[in-house]
């Protein structure tokens, strides 16, 4: 994990981060610390997309260091997405998502070995679909939370207790 932090804290030339990078890192840190679990998942999906695109671009440019870094970072995020699943909450959904993320991970391995940007593009399309789906789910969740808050605000002091 520290090697990932080291990579993120350095610029491509290997120099210490400048003031702009430090500010961006502070902003990102604050954004992560204040994010809800669903927003964190969205941030991971966005990061996976960004790194997959970097990997595909590196392959197209024949810049294999760039492609390796992008593909490797995307794979790291896919592993984090798999590890963050909570099968005790939704076992079938988690099984399906784990299979999807594992498939994407394997395709990235194949793309890297074959140096084929088209395979990375396939993963990008899947990540974009997942990202759009997750954005819709977050929107629906926000609507439900807002409706729940307004309903509880409309009936102050009212509580229902069920005894068995």
CORCORKA-V305241 format. One record per residue. N is the residue number from 1. RES is the residue in one small letter. BURIAL is b if it has 16 or more other ideal C-beta (glycine too) atoms within 10 Angstrom, else e. Layout:
<<N:RES:BURIAL> <N:RES:BURIAL>>
//
This chain:
<<1:x:e> <2:x:e> <3:x:e> <4:x:e> <5:x:e> <6:x:e> <7:x:e> <8:x:e> <9:x:e> <10:x:e> <11:x:e> <12:x:e> <13:x:e> <14:x:e> <15:x:e> <16:x:e> <17:x:e> <18:x:e> <19:x:e> <20:x:e> <21:x:e> <22:x:e> <23:x:e> <24:x:e> <25:x:e> <26:x:e> <27:x:e> <28:x:e> <29:x:e> <30:x:e> <31:x:e> <32:x:e> <33:x:e> <34:x:e> <35:x:e> <36:x:e> <37:x:e> <38:x:e> <39:x:e> <40:x:e> <41:x:b> <42:x:b> <43:x:e> <44:x:b> <45:x:b> <46:x:e> <47:x:b> <48:x:b> <49:x:b> <50:x:e> <51:x:b> <52:x:b> <53:x:b> <54:x:b> <55:x:b> <56:x:b> <57:x:e> <58:x:b> <59:x:b> <60:x:e> <61:x:e> <62:x:e> <63:x:e> <64:x:e> <65:x:e> <66:x:b> <67:x:b> <68:x:e> <69:x:b> <70:x:b> <71:x:b> <72:x:b> <73:x:b> <74:x:b> <75:x:b> <76:x:b> <77:x:b> <78:x:b> <79:x:e> <80:x:e> <81:x:b> <82:x:b> <83:x:e> <84:x:e> <85:x:b> <86:x:e> <87:x:e> <88:x:e> <89:x:e> <90:x:e> <91:x:e> <92:x:e> <93:x:e> <94:x:b> <95:x:e> <96:x:e> <97:x:b> <98:x:e> <99:x:e> <100:x:b> <101:x:b> <102:x:e> <103:x:e> <104:x:b> <105:x:b> <106:x:e> <107:x:b> <108:x:b> <109:x:e> <110:x:e> <111:x:b> <112:x:b> <113:x:e> <114:x:e> <115:x:e> <116:x:e> <117:x:b> <118:x:e> <119:x:b> <120:x:b> <121:x:b> <122:x:b> <123:x:b> <124:x:b> <125:x:e> <126:x:b> <127:x:b> <128:x:e> <129:x:e> <130:x:b> <131:x:b> <132:x:e> <133:x:e> <134:x:b> <135:x:e> <136:x:e> <137:x:e> <138:x:e> <139:x:e> <140:x:e> <141:x:e> <142:x:e> <143:x:e> <144:x:e> <145:x:e> <146:x:e> <147:x:e> <148:x:e> <149:x:e> <150:x:e> <151:x:e> <152:x:e> <153:x:e> <154:x:e> <155:x:e> <156:x:e> <157:x:e> <158:x:e> <159:x:e> <160:x:e> <161:x:e> <162:x:e> <163:x:e> <164:x:e>>
//
